[in-house]
């Protein structure tokens, strides 16, 4: 067991890819993933799980079919399971996702935006 704190700035410095979550820790069956986003993503949902977005740096908008939510640095939002959503960032945003192990970033939508899962950094 390592007794070392996880430094988000250091971890974010290890990659440049957009929309490709990287696992930094696990707790029970949940993964803590960091990701850099910029631009528009695909409409998708996660039928079996909620998805937590925590903004570390920047500004994120999550669109829903009936509105949107804005999340700034130091804020979080939980998208309930089964709710279709589409993240958007005008400028690069750095955030953490918390979700069960094995959850695909595009949910059941799959497709071009689907990232390789369970990549540790």
C-alpha positions as CSV (number, residue, x, y, z in Angstrom):
1,X,0.0,0.0,0.0
2,X,1.3,3.4,-1.0
3,X,0.9,6.3,1.5
4,X,1.3,9.1,-0.9
5,X,-1.3,11.8,-1.7
6,X,-2.5,12.1,-5.3
7,X,-1.5,15.5,-6.7
8,X,-4.1,16.6,-9.4
9,X,-1.8,19.1,-11.0
10,X,1.0,16.5,-11.4
11,X,-1.5,14.0,-12.8
12,X,-3.1,16.4,-15.3
13,X,0.5,17.2,-16.5
14,X,1.0,13.6,-17.6
15,X,-1.4,13.8,-20.6
16,X,-2.8,16.1,-23.2
17,X,-5.7,14.0,-24.7
18,X,-9.2,15.5,-24.5
19,X,-12.3,13.4,-23.6
20,X,-10.1,10.4,-22.4
21,X,-10.6,9.8,-18.7
22,X,-7.7,8.5,-16.7
23,X,-8.1,6.6,-13.4
24,X,-6.2,8.0,-10.4
25,X,-7.8,5.9,-7.6
26,X,-10.4,3.4,-6.7
27,X,-12.7,3.0,-3.7
28,X,-14.6,-0.2,-3.5
29,X,-16.1,-0.6,-7.0
30,X,-15.9,3.2,-7.8
31,X,-13.2,4.9,-9.9
32,X,-12.0,8.4,-9.5
33,X,-11.1,9.6,-13.0
34,X,-9.5,12.9,-14.2
35,X,-10.1,14.2,-17.7
36,X,-9.5,17.3,-19.8
37,X,-12.4,18.4,-22.0
38,X,-12.9,21.1,-24.6
39,X,-15.7,21.5,-27.1
40,X,-18.8,19.5,-27.5
41,X,-19.4,15.8,-26.6
42,X,-22.1,13.3,-27.7
43,X,-25.6,12.9,-26.2
44,X,-25.5,9.9,-24.0
45,X,-26.8,8.4,-20.7
46,X,-25.7,5.8,-18.2
47,X,-28.7,3.5,-17.6
48,X,-27.4,1.8,-14.5
49,X,-25.5,4.5,-12.6
50,X,-25.3,8.2,-11.6
51,X,-22.2,10.1,-12.8
52,X,-20.5,12.8,-10.7
53,X,-18.7,15.7,-12.3
54,X,-16.3,17.8,-10.1
55,X,-14.6,20.8,-11.8
56,X,-11.0,21.2,-10.7
57,X,-10.2,24.0,-13.2
58,X,-12.3,25.9,-15.7
59,X,-16.0,25.9,-16.5
60,X,-18.3,23.1,-17.7
61,X,-21.8,23.2,-19.0
62,X,-23.9,20.0,-19.0
63,X,-26.8,20.1,-21.4
64,X,-30.0,18.2,-20.9
65,X,-32.9,17.8,-23.3
66,X,-34.9,20.3,-21.1
67,X,-32.2,22.7,-20.0
68,X,-28.6,22.8,-18.7
69,X,-26.4,23.2,-15.6
70,X,-23.3,25.3,-15.3
71,X,-20.4,24.1,-13.1
72,X,-17.5,26.2,-12.1
73,X,-14.1,25.4,-10.4
74,X,-14.8,24.0,-7.0
75,X,-18.3,22.8,-7.8
76,X,-19.8,19.5,-8.6
77,X,-23.0,18.0,-10.1
78,X,-24.4,14.5,-10.1
79,X,-26.2,13.4,-13.3
80,X,-28.9,10.9,-12.2
81,X,-28.8,7.5,-13.9
82,X,-30.7,7.2,-17.1
83,X,-30.7,11.0,-17.8
84,X,-29.5,11.9,-21.2
85,X,-26.8,14.6,-21.1
86,X,-24.1,16.2,-23.2
87,X,-21.0,18.0,-21.6
88,X,-19.7,21.1,-23.2
89,X,-16.6,23.3,-22.5
90,X,-15.9,26.5,-24.5
91,X,-12.3,26.4,-23.2
92,X,-10.4,23.5,-21.7
93,X,-11.8,22.3,-18.4
94,X,-10.1,19.8,-16.0
95,X,-12.4,17.7,-14.0
96,X,-12.9,14.6,-11.9
97,X,-15.5,11.9,-12.7
98,X,-16.6,9.5,-10.0
99,X,-18.4,6.4,-11.4
100,X,-18.4,2.6,-11.0
101,X,-15.5,0.7,-12.6
102,X,-16.2,-0.2,-16.2
103,X,-18.5,2.7,-17.1
104,X,-17.9,3.8,-20.6
105,X,-17.7,7.6,-21.1
106,X,-20.3,7.6,-23.9
107,X,-22.7,5.3,-22.0
108,X,-24.7,3.1,-24.3
109,X,-24.2,5.6,-27.2
110,X,-20.7,4.1,-27.9
111,X,-19.3,5.6,-31.2
112,X,-16.5,7.9,-32.1
113,X,-16.2,9.6,-28.7
114,X,-15.8,6.4,-26.7
115,X,-12.6,6.3,-24.8
116,X,-10.6,3.2,-23.8
117,X,-11.7,2.3,-20.3
118,X,-9.7,1.7,-17.1
119,X,-6.5,3.6,-18.1
120,X,-4.5,4.3,-15.0
121,X,-2.2,7.3,-14.7
